C-alpha cells in the first residue's frame, strides 16, 4: 500500500507546480489536469482540515470523497465546494476524470463578504449540500475559471486581486446563490432520520470539545441508549463510534496539515493532558500521535 502524504506536502507541491499565469499571488491558484498528475491532485493523502475555499469543477468522470466524515459520490458535470475548516478526504475516482480546481485563500474568501448577512445562510446550505449538479449547457463555472485565468495571466499586474474579488462576488449573486436556495423548504423525514441528522450537525459543531454520548443525547432531549440505537440502526455504527471518528479525523488533520505541537493539538481537542490524548489516539489508531505524524 502506498504511503499517504500529508496535506502540507501536497499543498507545497501544488504551489510549486502552479505556473505564474495560473495564480494571483498566493490568494488564488488555478489548477487543471495539465499541471498536476491525478495522484498529486486527489488520490493518496490523509483527511485534512481545509485552510482555504476549494471549488472542484468536474467536467468528466466521477469521484468519491468525504467531507466532515460524510461520504459523497460526484458525477460530472458537477461542482464541489469545500469551505474553510472543513475536513476533506478523497477516496478515489474514475480513470477518465477531468477537472479544474480553484483554490482561494482564507483571507481572500473572508474578504468577499465583510459585513454581509447573505453569507451565513449560504455557507449553511453549502455545508449541507456541497455537491452542485450542473447541466452540460450551463458551463458557468468553466467560464468563471477561464475568466479568473484571464485575470491571472494578464500582463497588467495592478488590481488583479480586486478584479478577481468582483468576479467571484458576481458568481455568488448571479448563480451560486440561486442554486443554493436558502429558503428551500425540504420535505419532512421520519423521526429517526431527524435524530441522526441532528446528531451529525451537533457532532460537527461540538466534537472538538465533547466526546461523551450523553452530551449529545441531552442536547436532543433523548436518552443516550436511544440515540446510540438510532445511530446504529441507520448508520451501522454506534454514536460513540462516530464521535471517535470525528475526533480522530480532526486529530489526524491537525497532525498532518498543521505545524501545531502535540500538546497544542491536545489542548485544541479539549483533552485534560497530552498523555490522555496520546492514549486515546493510540487506542483508536494503533499509533501514538508522534508515530502517526512521522510515518
Phi and psi in degrees as a GROMACS rama.xvg file:
@    title "Ramachandran Plot"
@    xaxis  label "Phi"
@    yaxis  label "Psi"
@TYPE xy
-66.1596  144.435  UNK-2
-73.1371  130.819  UNK-3
-74.9541  144.797  UNK-4
-99.6434  156.815  UNK-5
-80.1221  158.81  UNK-6
-62.3904  -37.7653  UNK-7
-61.2212  -42.4563  UNK-8
-66.0089  -41.4303  UNK-9
-61.7734  -46.5653  UNK-10
-62.7413  -43.344  UNK-11
-61.5719  -41.1059  UNK-12
-65.6523  -42.67  UNK-13
-62.0984  -41.904  UNK-14
-65.0646  -35.4477  UNK-15
-67.9669  -37.2877  UNK-16
-93.9901  -2.75841  UNK-17
-81.615  116.122  UNK-18
-65.3378  159.641  UNK-19
-59.3559  -32.1905  UNK-20
-81.4353  5.20628  UNK-21
-119.887  24.9596  UNK-22
-148.326  152.163  UNK-23
-120.409  95.743  UNK-24
56.9712  -134.302  UNK-25
-108.565  10.1875  UNK-26
-88.1177  -31.4292  UNK-27
-136.828  125.923  UNK-28
-119.701  133.601  UNK-29
-115.916  120.374  UNK-30
-123.444  133.417  UNK-31
-131.036  178.634  UNK-32
-67.8715  -10.9919  UNK-33
-80.2988  -17.4685  UNK-34
-103.236  -28.0591  UNK-35
-135.397  137.554  UNK-36
-66.2775  158.788  UNK-37
-61.4622  -35.1998  UNK-38
-63.3626  -40.0815  UNK-39
-66.1675  -36.1487  UNK-40
-77.9266  -40.281  UNK-41
-150.572  -2.22065  UNK-42
-87.9086  -50.9654  UNK-43
-131.559  62.3589  UNK-44
-137.55  162.549  UNK-45
-72.4092  166.089  UNK-46
-57.0563  139.919  UNK-47
-137.815  153.11  UNK-48
-84.6486  122.325  UNK-49
-72.8582  130.38  UNK-50
-109.726  31.8629  UNK-51
-161.101  171.231  UNK-52
-96.5996  130.37  UNK-53
-123.974  123.826  UNK-54
-116.179  120.649  UNK-55
-108.245  119.501  UNK-56
-96.2322  107.46  UNK-57
-87.4144  112.936  UNK-58
-96.0699  -25.8125  UNK-59
-156.97  147.581  UNK-60
87.0814  -161.201  UNK-61
-148.008  165.292  UNK-62
-152.092  154.1  UNK-63
-118.353  141.517  UNK-64
-159.801  168.778  UNK-65
-124.127  139.881  UNK-66
-126.352  122.748  UNK-67
49.9848  42.5283  UNK-68
73.2977  1.4333  UNK-69
-97.6327  132.418  UNK-70
-88.4872  141.115  UNK-71
-132.343  145.066  UNK-72
-112.781  125.933  UNK-73
-114.21  127.084  UNK-74
-113.434  130.813  UNK-75
-68.2878  149.8  UNK-76
-85.1309  126.003  UNK-77
-150.65  165.946  UNK-78
-127.227  132.329  UNK-79
-109.763  131.352  UNK-80
-118.055  124.419  UNK-81
-115.604  128.048  UNK-82
-98.2494  164.3  UNK-83
-49.363  136.837  UNK-84
75.4764  4.47874  UNK-85
-84.1867  155.153  UNK-86
-98.6923  125.055  UNK-87
-123.965  138.381  UNK-88
-147.704  117.11  UNK-89
-71.0045  144.647  UNK-90
-115.897  -18.2365  UNK-91
152.837  171.254  UNK-92
-158.393  165.783  UNK-93
-74.9244  156.088  UNK-94
-65.0704  -24.1651  UNK-95
-95.033  13.7247  UNK-96
-59.3834  132.725  UNK-97
-133.515  129.978  UNK-98
-152.195  164.601  UNK-99
-127.088  146.553  UNK-100
-127.038  133.543  UNK-101
-113.899  120.167  UNK-102
-108.543  126.434  UNK-103
-122.492  128.118  UNK-104
-63.4007  158.947  UNK-105
-58.3048  -43.0909  UNK-106
-64.0944  -36.2144  UNK-107
-68.6317  -48.6038  UNK-108
-66.0825  -36.4771  UNK-109
-65.1304  -31.3948  UNK-110
-75.5316  -14.1275  UNK-111
-69.2269  -37.0621  UNK-112
-125.023  36.2639  UNK-113
-59.6471  128.967  UNK-114
62.4331  23.2953  UNK-115
-106.102  124.79  UNK-116
-78.6278  -7.86325  UNK-117
-74.0256  -28.435  UNK-118
-71.1778  -33.4425  UNK-119
-63.361  -50.1575  UNK-120
-65.0862  -32.077  UNK-121
-67.3978  -44.0353  UNK-122
-58.0496  -43.3999  UNK-123
-60.5329  -40.6953  UNK-124
-66.9169  -40.3144  UNK-125
-66.8367  -39.9339  UNK-126
-59.2647  -41.4747  UNK-127
-77.1262  -31.2001  UNK-128
-134.414  73.3042  UNK-129
-73.1991  -17.2696  UNK-130
-100.448  122.949  UNK-131
-113.304  111.606  UNK-132
-76.6426  134.012  UNK-133
-126.417  148.618  UNK-134
-75.3136  152.477  UNK-135
-55.7977  -35.8705  UNK-136
-78.6776  -12.4255  UNK-137
-92.4788  74.1639  UNK-138
-86.6763  37.1793  UNK-139
-65.2102  -41.3636  UNK-140
-71.9739  -33.2492  UNK-141
-64.2246  -38.9051  UNK-142
-67.2566  -39.2563  UNK-143
-59.3563  -46.8746  UNK-144
-58.2801  -45.6106  UNK-145
-65.3583  -38.4418  UNK-146
-67.2182  -40.0064  UNK-147
-61.969  -39.3166  UNK-148
-64.3387  -39.1767  UNK-149
-61.2119  -40.4967  UNK-150
-65.5032  -46.2812  UNK-151
-63.2011  -37.1112  UNK-152
-89.6606  -2.85849  UNK-153
-63.8582  138.333  UNK-154
-68.0083  -19.4229  UNK-155
-76.1905  123.752  UNK-156
-90.6466  -22.8956  UNK-157
-79.8166  146.553  UNK-158
66.1127  17.2134  UNK-159
-63.8509  -45.9332  UNK-160
-65.8026  -39.1259  UNK-161
-64.5646  -40.8812  UNK-162
-63.9966  -41.8117  UNK-163
-64.5625  -37.7275  UNK-164
-63.5691  -46.4919  UNK-165
-65.7205  -37.8647  UNK-166
-63.7534  -42.7037  UNK-167
-66.4262  -40.3725  UNK-168
-61.7725  -39.0115  UNK-169
-65.5556  -34.8872  UNK-170
-64.523  -41.5877  UNK-171
-60.497  -51.1277  UNK-172
-77.6667  -29.9527  UNK-173
-90.0717  -21.3831  UNK-174
-140.96  -56.2537  UNK-175
-61.1244  -40.6519  UNK-176
-63.9278  -34.8365  UNK-177
-68.0333  -41.5802  UNK-178
-69.3718  -38.801  UNK-179
-96.8882  76.9968  UNK-180
-72.6836  103.623  UNK-181
-70.6759  -11.4505  UNK-182
-98.7388  3.43762  UNK-183
-60.9027  131.941  UNK-184
-94.4428  121.213  UNK-185
-92.5629  150.564  UNK-186
-69.6589  149.092  UNK-187
-70.8518  145.683  UNK-188
-107.937  170.52  UNK-189
-73.6264  169.972  UNK-190
-59.1227  -43.1719  UNK-191
-66.1404  -40.7146  UNK-192
-60.4572  -41.8105  UNK-193
-60.7168  -42.0106  UNK-194
-62.8981  -46.2319  UNK-195
-62.8785  -44.7718  UNK-196
-63.299  -42.442  UNK-197
-64.9838  -40.4717  UNK-198
-60.6417  -45.5935  UNK-199
-61.9581  -42.4289  UNK-200
-63.8363  -42.4365  UNK-201
-66.1379  -38.3865  UNK-202
-64.0254  -43.3938  UNK-203
-59.995  -34.1774  UNK-204
-82.3544  -35.7373  UNK-205
-116.121  -0.751386  UNK-206
-64.0892  -22.629  UNK-207
-72.7048  -19.0377  UNK-208
-115.348  -27.9067  UNK-209
-123.507  124.522  UNK-210
-122.753  10.8096  UNK-211
-107.238  138.773  UNK-212
-61.4609  -36.0962  UNK-213
-63.0669  -30.7861  UNK-214
-59.8436  -46.9385  UNK-215
-71.7966  -39.7342  UNK-216
-62.1659  -41.4266  UNK-217
-63.5539  -39.5428  UNK-218
-61.2575  -29.9085  UNK-219
-99.6262  -0.254228  UNK-220
60.7784  40.2282  UNK-221
-134.035  170.159  UNK-222
-81.3037  151.815  UNK-223
-57.3443  -37.6535  UNK-224
-63.2706  -43.4344  UNK-225
-67.4419  -41.4764  UNK-226
-59.4259  -46.2488  UNK-227
-63.4153  -37.4298  UNK-228
-67.6381  -42.4898  UNK-229
-62.8877  -46.9648  UNK-230
-61.9196  -41.4335  UNK-231
-64.1981  -42.1328  UNK-232
-65.2754  -40.4914  UNK-233
-93.1771  -29.062  UNK-234
-109.94  -20.5887  UNK-235
88.1021  -4.39838  UNK-236
-129.414  157.113  UNK-237
-77.3238  166.349  UNK-238
-60.0597  -40.7546  UNK-239
-64.4259  -37.4307  UNK-240
-58.6244  -45.5636  UNK-241
-67.362  -39.2596  UNK-242
-59.3395  -46.2088  UNK-243
-63.3659  -38.463  UNK-244
-60.3979  -44.9264  UNK-245
-64.6356  -45.8117  UNK-246
-63.3841  -45.5504  UNK-247
-68.646  -38.1799  UNK-248
-61.3121  -41.8553  UNK-249
-63.286  -45.2048  UNK-250
-62.8314  -45.7497  UNK-251
-59.9933  -43.2706  UNK-252
-60.3166  -45.5662  UNK-253
-68.2048  -35.4335  UNK-254
-66.6778  -38.0306  UNK-255
-98.8803  -22.3109  UNK-256
-114.55  9.43931  UNK-257
-138.432  169.6  UNK-258
-104.59  18.4972  UNK-259
-61.7045  145.456  UNK-260
-73.009  164.086  UNK-261
-63.9599  -35.4281  UNK-262
-63.5303  -42.2142  UNK-263
-64.4487  -38.0988  UNK-264
-67.8204  -40.9106  UNK-265
-58.2701  -43.4996  UNK-266
-65.8768  -41.5064  UNK-267
-60.0528  -34.3919  UNK-268
-96.2333  10.8889  UNK-269
65.1946  32.8021  UNK-270
-83.6836  147.093  UNK-271
-66.5883  -23.4352  UNK-272
-159.406  165.048  UNK-273
-64.8034  -33.6298  UNK-274
-64.0841  -44.5865  UNK-275
-63.9979  -41.9085  UNK-276
-60.5828  -44.9789  UNK-277
-61.6424  -41.5011  UNK-278
-66.5895  -40.9976  UNK-279
-62.2291  -47.2537  UNK-280
-63.4941  -42.9299  UNK-281
-70.3154  -35.212  UNK-282
-60.1834  -39.626  UNK-283
-83.5899  -40.0649  UNK-284
-102.746  -19.2958  UNK-285
86.4486  -2.27933  UNK-286
-128.469  152.091  UNK-287
-76.0443  159.846  UNK-288
-55.0586  -40.2709  UNK-289
-66.0165  -42.9044  UNK-290
-63.3922  -41.2101  UNK-291
-64.4741  -43.8608  UNK-292
-64.2472  -33.6209  UNK-293
-94.9589  0.862598  UNK-294
